[in-house]
Protein backbone atom coordinates (compact mmCIF):
# COMPACT_ATOMS: atom_id res chain seq x y z
CA UNK A 1 0.00 0.00 0.00
CA UNK A 2 3.04 2.30 0.35
CA UNK A 3 3.55 5.11 2.80
CA UNK A 4 0.63 6.52 4.75
CA UNK A 5 -0.32 10.01 3.55
CA UNK A 6 -0.45 12.87 6.06
CA UNK A 7 -2.06 16.17 5.00
CA UNK A 8 -1.40 19.31 7.05
CA UNK A 9 -3.22 22.57 6.32
CA UNK A 10 -1.65 25.92 7.18
CA UNK A 11 1.77 24.30 7.01
CA UNK A 12 4.21 27.07 6.05
CA UNK A 13 5.16 28.16 9.58
CA UNK A 14 4.64 27.60 13.29
CA UNK A 15 3.00 24.41 14.53
CA UNK A 16 1.91 23.46 11.01
CA UNK A 17 5.46 23.43 9.68
CA UNK A 18 6.68 21.44 12.68
CA UNK A 19 3.95 18.83 12.07
CA UNK A 20 5.17 18.51 8.48
CA UNK A 21 8.75 17.96 9.65
CA UNK A 22 7.72 15.51 12.38
CA UNK A 23 5.55 13.57 9.92
CA UNK A 24 8.44 13.22 7.47
CA UNK A 25 10.70 11.95 10.24
CA UNK A 26 7.97 9.45 11.21
CA UNK A 27 8.08 7.98 7.70
CA UNK A 28 4.88 9.46 6.25
CA UNK A 29 4.31 10.80 2.78
CA UNK A 30 3.49 14.38 3.78
CA UNK A 31 1.45 16.99 1.97
CA UNK A 32 1.53 20.55 3.27
CA UNK A 33 -1.02 23.10 2.13
CA UNK A 34 -0.41 26.82 2.20
CA UNK A 35 -1.24 30.05 0.41
CA UNK A 36 2.49 30.16 -0.35
CA UNK A 37 3.72 26.72 -1.33
CA UNK A 38 7.08 28.10 -2.52
CA UNK A 39 7.92 29.27 1.00
CA UNK A 40 6.76 25.96 2.45
CA UNK A 41 8.81 23.93 -0.05
CA UNK A 42 11.90 26.02 0.70
CA UNK A 43 11.48 25.43 4.45
CA UNK A 44 11.38 21.65 3.99
CA UNK A 45 14.29 21.64 1.54
CA UNK A 46 16.35 23.71 3.98
CA UNK A 47 15.52 21.81 7.17
CA UNK A 48 15.11 18.22 5.92
CA UNK A 49 16.68 17.98 2.45
CA UNK A 50 16.99 14.19 2.76
CA UNK A 51 13.19 13.90 3.07
CA UNK A 52 12.16 16.30 0.32
CA UNK A 53 11.13 13.45 -1.99
CA UNK A 54 8.51 12.39 0.54
CA UNK A 55 7.03 15.89 0.62
CA UNK A 56 4.50 17.55 -1.64
CA UNK A 57 3.28 21.15 -1.30
CA UNK A 58 -0.13 22.33 -2.46
CA UNK A 59 -1.12 25.95 -2.91
CA UNK A 60 -4.55 26.04 -1.20
CA UNK A 61 -6.26 29.37 -0.50
CA UNK A 62 -8.85 28.85 2.24
CA UNK A 63 -11.86 29.66 0.12
CA UNK A 64 -14.45 27.22 -1.19
CA UNK A 65 -12.95 26.66 -4.64
CA UNK A 66 -9.36 26.70 -3.39
CA UNK A 67 -10.09 23.96 -0.85
CA UNK A 68 -11.94 21.84 -3.41
CA UNK A 69 -9.11 22.10 -5.94
CA UNK A 70 -6.43 21.54 -3.30
CA UNK A 71 -7.90 18.25 -2.06
CA UNK A 72 -8.54 17.11 -5.65
CA UNK A 73 -4.87 17.78 -6.47
CA UNK A 74 -3.72 15.68 -3.51
CA UNK A 75 -5.91 12.74 -4.56
CA UNK A 76 -4.78 13.00 -8.17
CA UNK A 77 -1.15 12.98 -7.04
CA UNK A 78 -1.22 10.39 -4.23
CA UNK A 79 -4.57 8.61 -4.42
CA UNK A 80 -5.36 8.59 -0.71
CA UNK A 81 -5.36 10.57 2.53
CA UNK A 82 -4.80 8.66 5.76
CA UNK A 83 -4.24 11.47 8.25
CA UNK A 84 -5.58 15.01 8.11
CA UNK A 85 -4.41 17.77 10.45
CA UNK A 86 -6.56 20.90 10.16
CA UNK A 87 -4.17 23.59 11.35
CA UNK A 88 -4.90 26.64 9.17
CA UNK A 89 -6.27 29.68 10.94
CA UNK A 90 -5.58 32.91 12.78
CA UNK A 91 -6.68 34.67 15.97
CA UNK A 92 -9.00 37.67 16.04
CA UNK A 93 -8.70 39.26 19.48
CA UNK A 94 -10.53 42.22 20.97
CA UNK A 95 -13.70 43.27 22.75
CA UNK A 96 -16.94 41.79 21.41
CA UNK A 97 -18.38 45.27 20.91
CA UNK A 98 -15.41 46.33 18.81
CA UNK A 99 -15.72 43.71 16.05
CA UNK A 100 -17.52 44.37 12.79
CA UNK A 101 -19.65 41.50 11.52
CA UNK A 102 -17.40 41.36 8.47
CA UNK A 103 -14.31 40.78 10.64
CA UNK A 104 -16.08 38.01 12.57
CA UNK A 105 -17.45 36.33 9.45
CA UNK A 106 -14.03 36.33 7.82
CA UNK A 107 -12.50 34.72 10.91
CA UNK A 108 -15.21 32.05 10.99
CA UNK A 109 -14.77 31.47 7.24
CA UNK A 110 -11.11 30.52 7.71
CA UNK A 111 -11.05 28.97 11.18
CA UNK A 112 -14.33 27.06 11.11
CA UNK A 113 -16.00 26.90 7.70
CA UNK A 114 -12.68 26.26 5.95
CA UNK A 115 -11.93 23.42 8.36
CA UNK A 116 -15.51 22.17 7.88
CA UNK A 117 -15.16 22.05 4.10
CA UNK A 118 -11.77 20.30 4.21
CA UNK A 119 -13.35 17.60 6.38
CA UNK A 120 -16.28 17.21 3.97
CA UNK A 121 -13.91 16.90 1.01
CA UNK A 122 -11.75 14.28 2.76
CA UNK A 123 -14.44 12.11 4.39
CA UNK A 124 -15.58 10.31 1.19
CA UNK A 125 -11.95 9.29 0.62
CA UNK A 126 -11.52 7.97 4.16
CA UNK A 127 -14.87 6.16 4.09
CA UNK A 128 -13.88 4.40 0.88
CA UNK A 129 -10.56 3.42 2.45
CA UNK A 130 -12.31 2.35 5.68
CA UNK A 131 -9.54 4.17 7.52
CA UNK A 132 -8.70 7.69 8.54
CA UNK A 133 -7.63 9.97 11.35
CA UNK A 134 -8.75 13.61 11.50
CA UNK A 135 -7.00 15.95 13.91
CA UNK A 136 -8.48 19.41 14.35
CA UNK A 137 -6.46 22.17 15.97
CA UNK A 138 -8.64 23.71 18.65
CA UNK A 139 -7.27 25.51 21.71
CA UNK A 140 -7.54 25.70 25.48
CA UNK A 141 -9.50 28.86 24.61
CA UNK A 142 -12.29 26.60 23.36
CA UNK A 143 -12.82 25.47 26.97
CA UNK A 144 -11.52 28.42 29.01
CA UNK A 145 -12.02 32.00 27.87
CA UNK A 146 -11.51 35.58 29.02
CA UNK A 147 -11.41 39.19 27.83
CA UNK A 148 -10.46 39.66 24.13
CA UNK A 149 -11.14 35.99 23.33
CA UNK A 150 -14.91 36.04 22.70
CA UNK A 151 -14.77 35.34 18.96
CA UNK A 152 -11.67 33.12 19.07
CA UNK A 153 -13.10 31.02 21.91
CA UNK A 154 -16.46 30.71 20.15
CA UNK A 155 -14.74 29.31 17.06
CA UNK A 156 -12.52 26.90 18.97
CA UNK A 157 -15.45 25.68 21.08
CA UNK A 158 -17.30 25.01 17.83
CA UNK A 159 -14.29 23.05 16.54
CA UNK A 160 -14.25 20.90 19.69
CA UNK A 161 -17.98 20.13 19.54
CA UNK A 162 -17.86 19.45 15.80
CA UNK A 163 -14.96 17.05 16.35
CA UNK A 164 -16.75 15.12 19.09
CA UNK A 165 -20.02 14.77 17.16
CA UNK A 166 -18.15 13.81 13.98
CA UNK A 167 -16.14 11.19 15.84
CA UNK A 168 -19.33 9.33 16.78
CA UNK A 169 -20.67 9.57 13.22
CA UNK A 170 -17.58 8.16 11.49
CA UNK A 171 -16.33 5.55 13.96
CA UNK A 172 -18.18 2.76 12.05
CA UNK A 173 -15.86 3.51 9.10
CA UNK A 174 -12.68 3.13 11.20
CA UNK A 175 -12.22 6.91 11.23
CA UNK A 176 -11.30 8.71 14.44
CA UNK A 177 -11.41 12.44 15.19
CA UNK A 178 -9.40 14.33 17.80
CA UNK A 179 -9.53 17.98 18.88
CA UNK A 180 -6.09 19.20 19.96
CA UNK A 181 -6.29 21.92 22.64
CA UNK A 182 -2.89 23.50 23.29
CA UNK A 183 -2.09 26.25 25.72
CA UNK A 184 0.38 28.97 24.73
CA UNK A 185 2.96 27.79 22.20
CA UNK A 186 6.10 29.74 21.30
CA UNK A 187 5.38 30.65 17.68
CA UNK A 188 4.52 33.92 15.93
CA UNK A 189 0.82 33.31 16.72
CA UNK A 190 0.57 36.64 18.56
CA UNK A 191 2.47 38.58 15.88
CA UNK A 192 0.60 40.90 13.56
CA UNK A 193 1.18 38.37 10.76
CA UNK A 194 -0.94 35.77 12.56
CA UNK A 195 -3.15 37.70 14.97
CA UNK A 196 -5.62 40.40 14.00
CA UNK A 197 -7.33 43.09 16.07
CA UNK A 198 -10.60 44.86 15.27
CA UNK A 199 -10.30 48.04 13.23
CA UNK A 200 -12.45 49.87 15.80
CA UNK A 201 -10.99 50.44 19.28
CA UNK A 202 -13.23 51.44 22.24
CA UNK A 203 -11.09 52.99 24.94
CA UNK A 204 -13.66 52.32 27.70
CA UNK A 205 -12.58 48.68 27.76
CA UNK A 206 -9.58 48.96 30.08
CA UNK A 207 -9.60 45.21 30.79
CA UNK A 208 -9.26 44.52 27.05
CA UNK A 209 -6.36 46.96 26.63
CA UNK A 210 -4.61 45.44 29.65
CA UNK A 211 -5.13 41.91 28.32
CA UNK A 212 -3.77 42.85 24.90
CA UNK A 213 -0.71 44.41 26.55
CA UNK A 214 -0.23 41.13 28.39
CA UNK A 215 -0.35 39.24 25.09
CA UNK A 216 2.30 41.58 23.69
CA UNK A 217 4.59 40.72 26.60
CA UNK A 218 3.79 37.01 26.25
CA UNK A 219 4.60 36.96 22.52
CA UNK A 220 7.56 34.58 21.88
CA UNK A 221 7.71 33.83 25.60
CA UNK A 222 4.99 31.16 25.69
CA UNK A 223 5.90 27.98 27.55
CA UNK A 224 4.83 25.51 24.85
CA UNK A 225 7.42 24.09 22.44
CA UNK A 226 6.05 23.80 18.86
CA UNK A 227 8.40 20.89 18.10
CA UNK A 228 7.03 18.90 21.06
CA UNK A 229 3.45 19.84 20.16
CA UNK A 230 4.05 18.46 16.67
CA UNK A 231 5.53 15.26 18.11
CA UNK A 232 2.46 14.82 20.32
CA UNK A 233 0.18 15.20 17.28
CA UNK A 234 2.15 12.59 15.32
CA UNK A 235 1.85 10.32 18.38
CA UNK A 236 -1.94 10.70 18.18
CA UNK A 237 -1.90 9.51 14.54
CA UNK A 238 -0.19 6.34 15.72
CA UNK A 239 -2.63 5.51 18.53
CA UNK A 240 -4.99 2.58 18.07
CA UNK A 241 -7.60 4.53 20.04
CA UNK A 242 -7.06 8.28 19.88
CA UNK A 243 -8.55 10.66 22.49
CA UNK A 244 -11.51 12.81 21.54
CA UNK A 245 -9.77 15.80 23.12
CA UNK A 246 -6.12 16.23 23.95
CA UNK A 247 -5.03 19.22 26.04
CA UNK A 248 -1.35 20.09 25.63
CA UNK A 249 0.76 21.99 28.12
CA UNK A 250 0.93 22.41 31.88
CA UNK A 251 -0.83 25.78 31.65
CA UNK A 252 -3.68 24.32 29.60
CA UNK A 253 -4.24 21.54 32.12
CA UNK A 254 -4.20 23.98 35.06
CA UNK A 255 -6.65 26.33 33.32
CA UNK A 256 -8.94 23.43 32.44
CA UNK A 257 -8.95 22.08 36.00
CA UNK A 258 -9.75 25.53 37.37
CA UNK A 259 -12.62 25.90 34.90
CA UNK A 260 -14.02 22.44 35.70
CA UNK A 261 -13.99 23.24 39.42
CA UNK A 262 -15.73 26.57 38.77
CA UNK A 263 -18.46 24.94 36.67
CA UNK A 264 -19.06 22.21 39.24
CA UNK A 265 -19.28 24.77 42.04
CA UNK A 266 -21.71 26.97 40.12
CA UNK A 267 -23.89 24.00 39.13
CA UNK A 268 -24.06 22.80 42.72
CA UNK A 269 -25.07 26.28 43.92
CA UNK A 270 -28.05 26.31 41.56
CA UNK A 271 -29.25 22.70 41.62
CA UNK A 272 -32.70 23.55 42.95
CA UNK A 273 -33.32 26.18 40.26
CA UNK A 274 -32.01 23.83 37.55
CA UNK A 275 -34.36 21.06 38.67
CA UNK A 276 -37.36 23.37 39.02
CA UNK A 277 -38.20 23.42 35.30
CA UNK A 278 -39.46 19.83 34.97
CA UNK A 279 -43.14 18.94 34.51
CA UNK A 280 -44.84 17.84 37.73
PyMOL commands that set and color helices and strands:
alter all, ss='L'
color gray80, all
select helices_A, chain A and resi 14-25+37-47+49-54+64-78+96-98+101-129+140-142+150-173+206-218+226-237+250-269+271-275
alter helices_A, ss='H'
color red, helices_A
select strands_A, chain A and resi 5-8+29-34+55-59+83-86+91-93+132-137+175-182+195-197+245-248
alter strands_A, ss='S'
color yellow, strands_A
deselect
rebuild
show_as cartoon
